[in-house]
């Protein structure tokens, strides 16, 4: 029993993670630019906003997994069952265009696919919002839907 409302509990679980993830983004981008000399062709502000939206997608998925899991072990197994295919279908390991057609359609449900396209566009090509808005809109839509669904499930598990 907790005196906190479900919204307060969700914020308490997500706000610190968002802060740490954005700090990680800053460190990783700095190392890429300063140490590995990878030129940053686009806007860091746009990368920051797109990353924030992707982080919210990931947090929503994590919250959703926590609402359907009864134990920590079950949550870890569910996480691996979700994130491993998500990495494979994202285009990180294999180009999406080289995947079978059915897998290309499955990849449309993967937030990481859109985030990778956004990061590559911003970092390497210098693309702006006018080019990347479909990917960012897809991420925002998925993130909003996943967070909404996770929060409705979370209320049911707390009550």
Secondary structure, DSSP 8 states (H G I E B T S, - for coil): --SS-HHHHHHHHHHHHHHHHHHHHHHHHHIIIIIS-----S-HHHHHHHHHHHHHHHHHHHHHHHHH-SSHHHHHHHHHHHHHHHHHHTTSSS-GGGS-HHHHHHHTT-HHHHHHHHHHIIIII---HHHHHHHHHHHHHHHHHHHHHHHHHHHHHH-
